[in-house]
């Protein structure tokens, strides 16, 4: 099960269905490595870009670590549902920190940062009152869609802000590609969540395929963004010619 491509429809039927299409699911999971490996290359060249987006690099590493952990637990047939709960919380914190640092409007950036504390409180409250739990077979039906809604909204607001304030080619800005990845992934995932209770097996199979493809595209866009960081670094290091 891809975690970077967190499968939004978690039922026993869909987990079984997922195994019928291992090539696509495996490709989706393996694609998680792409932005992580690319970021390793970037981090070798210390710069303001890696400093500013350190939370994003941590997120890439978290996604890979989670994929490996899930693979090991599933191979041993051990309960792994709790990972998705923890992953959702950490993902929200890291991605929101990144988006707030990219947001040019101070008020919106402040709202994003405040939402981190509020989301953590909501997450804890929902667990304490028993609406969600880390036990086997219990999924985060409340905290996950809420996180997806906020993250997709924040991503769209930030890419709109970037577009309005960009004085150069937008495709040369690494943030554009990464924001595009976030907006695509989180908005699509939110839409898929609406079908989490369906019993239609054909629909579930189609949704798994859609999610896997979107996740691969999402990781490719992230990877393009990482290489755009490297390209910006190379341009900055080039000596200017004297006129």
N, C-alpha and C positions, 0 to 999 in steps of 0.2 A: 504494500500500500504506500503510495507516494505521500510524503508529509509536506514537502514543499508544495506539492499539489495535494494539499489536504483534501481527502475525499469528503465532500460535504454531506453525502448520504450514507450514513453508517447504520446498516441493519445486517442481520445475519444473512439475509438473502443477497444483499449487494456484495458482501464480503465473499460469498461463495461465487457469485457471478463474476467478480473481479478476476478470479483464478482462471476463468475460461479464456481470457485474453492476455496471457502473460507477456507477449512481445510488446504490446502497446503500454501496458502498465510498467513493465521493466524499463522501457525507453523513457517514460515519464520520470521514474525514480532516478535513473542514471543521469538524466538531464540536470538534476540538482547539483551535480558535481561541476558543471560548466562555469557558473559564476564564481563558485568557491575557488576553483583552480586558477581562473583568470585573476581573481583578487589577490591570490598569493603572489603572482607576478607583480601586481601593482604595489603591494605592500613592501616589496623589496626596494622600491623607490620612494622614500619618505617624502611626503609633500603635504601641502595644505588640504589637498583633496582627500587623502586617506585619513587625515586628522578629522576633517569635518564629517566624514561619512563612516567613522569607525563603528558606529552602531550597526550600520548596514553590513560591514564586513563580518561582524560578530554574528549577525543574522544568517549570513551564508554558511558560516561554520556550524551554527546551531542546526540548520536544516540538514546538513550532511551527517552530523553526529546523531540526529534523531532518526534519519533513514537507516543508519547502520544499527542503531539500538533496536529499532522495530524489526529489522531483518533477523537479528539474533534472537529476539524474543519470540517472533513468529515461528522461526525454525525450531525452537525449543517448545513450542505450543504453550507459551506462558502469556498471561494476561497483559495486554499492552494499552488498554483504553486510557489509562491514567496519563499516558504520554501526551495524548491529544489535548487534554485539559491544561497540562503544564505548558505545552507548546503554544497554545492559543494565547495564554497570558503573556509569556515572554515575547512572542511575536508582536503582540499589540504594543507593548512597551518600546521595543526596539524600533519598529517601523514608525511609530508616532514621533519618537525622538528625531528620527531622520527627517520626516516630513516637516516638523516644526523648524528644524535648522535650515530647510530650504525655502520656507514660507517668508515672503518679503513683507507681508502685512503683520505688524507686531501684535495686533489684536487677535488675529486668527492663530498666529503662532502660540500666543498665550493660552488660548482656548484649547489648543492641541495638548499643550503641556499639562494643563489642569485636568484634561480628560484622562491622562494616565493615572493620576491618583484616584480619580472617581471610578475608573474602570477596575482598578485593583480592589477598591472597597466593595464594588458591586460583585466582583468575582468571589471575594471572601464571604460576603453576605449570602449569596446564592448557595454556596457550599455549606455554610453553617446551618441555614434553615432547611437544607435537604432537598432543594429543587434540583440540584445536580450533585453528583458524588464521583469519587475516583474509583468506585467499585467496578468490577467486571460487568461489561454490557451496558453501562450507564454512560451516555454520551452528553456532550455539552450543548444541549438543544437551545439554551438561552444565551450563554456567554459567547458562543461562537458566532451566531448570526448578528448579535449586537456589535461584536468586534468587526465583522465584515462590513456592516453598514457604515460604521464610523470610518474605517480605513479607506473604503472606496470613496466616501464623501471627501475625506481629507486629501486623497490622491487627486481627485478631479479638481478640487479647489486650488491645489498647488500647481498642477500642470497648467491650469488656466492663468494663474498668477505669473508663471514662468513665461507663458506665451505673450502676455501683455507687456512684460518688462524686458523681453529679450531684444537686444539691439543687433544681434548677429543671427546667423543661420541656426535655427532651433535644433536641427539634427546634429549639430556639432557639440551640443551641450549634453554631457553624460546624464544629467538629471532628467532630461526629456525621455530618454530611453527607459530609465528605471521607473519613472513615474508612469509611463505608458504600460510597463509590465505590471505595476501595482494596480492601476485602474482596471486593466483588463482582467487580471486574476481575481481581485476581490469582488468586483461587480458581478462577474460570471459565477463565482462561488456562491454569492448571495442569492442569485437566481436559482442555482441548483438546489439550494437549501429548501426551497419551497416544495420540492418533490421528495423530501426525505422519508415520507410515510407511504409513498406509493407502493402498491403490490404488483404493479405491472412489470413483469420481468423484461419485456422488450424495451420498455421505456428506461428501465434501470441500466440495461446494457448500453443503450444509446447515450445516456447521461455519463456513464463511466468513460466511454470513448471521448465524448466532448470534453470532459474534465481533464483527461490525460493529454489530449491535444493542446488545450489551453495552457496546461501546466508546462508543456514543452516549449510553446511559444513564449510564455512568461519567462522561462529560464534563459531562452535565447536573447530576449530583449534585455534582460539583466546583464548578460554577458557582453552584448554590444555596448551597453552603458559603461561597463568596466573598461573595455578597450578604448572607449572615448576618453576616459580619464587618462589613460596612458598616452593617447595621442595629444591631449592638452599639455601633458607634462613635457613631451618631446618638443612641442612648439615653444614652450616657455624656456626650455634649456638652450634653444638655438641662439647663437650670437647675432646681434643686430648689426647690420652693415652700416658703416659710416657713410653719410652722404657727402 
